[in-house]
Amino acid sequence: MTGSERRPTDDAIQTVAAALTKSKRYATVAPDVVHRLAERALVSAGGNVTEGVKRTKRSLHEIYGAYLPGSAAQYGGMLRQLRAALDQGEDAVTEALRSAMSAHASSRERLPYLTEFYAQALAGVTPETVSDLACGLNPLAVRWMGLPAGCTYLASDIDARQMEFLDEALDLLGVPHRTRLHDLVDGPGESAEVTLLLKTVPCMERQQSGAGWALLEKVRSPTLIVTFPTKSLGQRSKGMFQTYSTAFEEYAADRTWRYERFEIPNELVYVIRR
Ligand SMILES: C[S@@+](CC[C@H](N)C(=O)[O-])C[C@H]1O[C@@H](n2cnc3c(N)ncnc32)[C@H](O)[C@@H]1O
């Protein structure tokens, strides 16, 4: 906020946040994220609450809603399908997980390449803990990751309903795990031997300049897998490979990290070791 931008009143922020709580689409987003976005929206709307509500919704769409189906994700149905599949055998479970992952644009795009993605990204590591930050529905790919039995999966994102769903799904799959609501603007949180930060740096940069790149520094993991989208959601390539590879490699050049790079369609992958 600059000197000329007045901090909105707490009342105005509460009013905008309350309106979002009533909206079907955003009611289960972490309250601290809604408050943060509401405050910024009110600043840019000059304190106008109606405009603040509109702008907060627009921001939430950009950082969260755009990845999900137009109508609410059917988490209850996905759990029923997974439960039934567990009685039917491996192929049915694979199909149920693939179908659930297709409800989030980021995991949907990765579906055809899951096996090669994880074989390369996790080659040679046998972690006891994996942290999946801003995870979306990627934790459902755990069976493709080849993790050692007993590895604990830590999953976090900003939607309470999505985290409850993942909690139940990972229970059903017998994967030791913890899920939680976590705003990455506050840093990565818990340490783990492997951290996944998939397609999320640009999304964090949109929320606070520097917040995405800073995560690479703040994550306390010997192995960090960070990826960047190389196609926009509308499938138009906009020189994103060039933009993100240059930005990442310039950032890494000032640091003492070892890293490998590879690509799958739609995604540029760096495996950083330190
Ligand atoms: C591009 S998607 C990537 C999802 C997942 N990592 C994947 O690649 O399958 C970005 C994710 O960031 C989450 N997100 C957005 N802002 C966040 C924040 N401030 N803190 C934590 N997660 C956030 C969104 O809900 C969304 O699931």
The ligand as an SDF file (V2000), in Angstrom:
LIG
                    3D

 27 29  0  0  0  0  0  0  0  0999 V2000
   -2.0500  -23.7510  -10.8210 C   0  0  0  0  0  0  0  0  0  0  0  0
   -2.8480  -24.5100   -9.4890 S   0  0  0  0  0  0  0  0  0  0  0  0
   -1.6900  -25.8050   -9.1150 C   0  0  0  0  0  0  0  0  0  0  0  0
   -2.2910  -26.9520   -8.3470 C   0  0  0  0  0  0  0  0  0  0  0  0
   -1.3410  -28.1310   -8.0800 C   0  0  0  0  0  0  0  0  0  0  0  0
   -0.1250  -27.6840   -7.4600 N   0  0  0  0  0  0  0  0  0  0  0  0
   -1.0260  -28.8660   -9.3690 C   0  0  0  0  0  0  0  0  0  0  0  0
   -0.0780  -28.4820  -10.0610 O   0  0  0  0  0  0  0  0  0  0  0  0
   -1.7440  -29.8220   -9.6950 O   0  0  0  0  0  0  0  0  0  0  0  0
   -2.5540  -23.3440   -8.2230 C   0  0  0  0  0  0  0  0  0  0  0  0
   -3.0770  -23.7650   -6.8630 C   0  0  0  0  0  0  0  0  0  0  0  0
   -2.6780  -22.7650   -5.9200 O   0  0  0  0  0  0  0  0  0  0  0  0
   -3.6880  -22.6440   -4.9360 C   0  0  0  0  0  0  0  0  0  0  0  0
   -3.4510  -21.3480   -4.2900 N   0  0  0  0  0  0  0  0  0  0  0  0
   -3.7200  -20.1260   -4.7810 C   0  0  0  0  0  0  0  0  0  0  0  0
   -3.3450  -19.1750   -3.9050 N   0  0  0  0  0  0  0  0  0  0  0  0
   -2.8230  -19.8100   -2.8380 C   0  0  0  0  0  0  0  0  0  0  0  0
   -2.2630  -19.3570   -1.6220 C   0  0  0  0  0  0  0  0  0  0  0  0
   -2.1930  -18.0650   -1.3250 N   0  0  0  0  0  0  0  0  0  0  0  0
   -1.8090  -20.2770   -0.7390 N   0  0  0  0  0  0  0  0  0  0  0  0
   -1.9030  -21.6020   -1.0180 C   0  0  0  0  0  0  0  0  0  0  0  0
   -2.4210  -22.0850   -2.1740 N   0  0  0  0  0  0  0  0  0  0  0  0
   -2.8740  -21.2100   -3.0690 C   0  0  0  0  0  0  0  0  0  0  0  0
   -4.9670  -22.7680   -5.7510 C   0  0  0  0  0  0  0  0  0  0  0  0
   -6.0700  -23.1030   -4.9460 O   0  0  0  0  0  0  0  0  0  0  0  0
   -4.5870  -23.8540   -6.7650 C   0  0  0  0  0  0  0  0  0  0  0  0
   -4.9430  -25.1410   -6.3040 O   0  0  0  0  0  0  0  0  0  0  0  0
  1  2  1  0
  2  3  1  0
  2 10  1  0
  3  4  1  0
  4  5  1  0
  5  6  1  0
  5  7  1  0
  7  8  2  0
  7  9  1  0
 10 11  1  0
 11 12  1  0
 11 26  1  0
 12 13  1  0
 13 14  1  0
 13 24  1  0
 14 15  1  0
 14 23  1  0
 15 16  2  0
 16 17  1  0
 17 18  1  0
 17 23  2  0
 18 19  1  0
 18 20  2  0
 20 21  1  0
 21 22  2  0
 22 23  1  0
 24 25  1  0
 24 26  1  0
 26 27  1  0
M  CHG  2   2   1   9  -1
M  END
$$$$
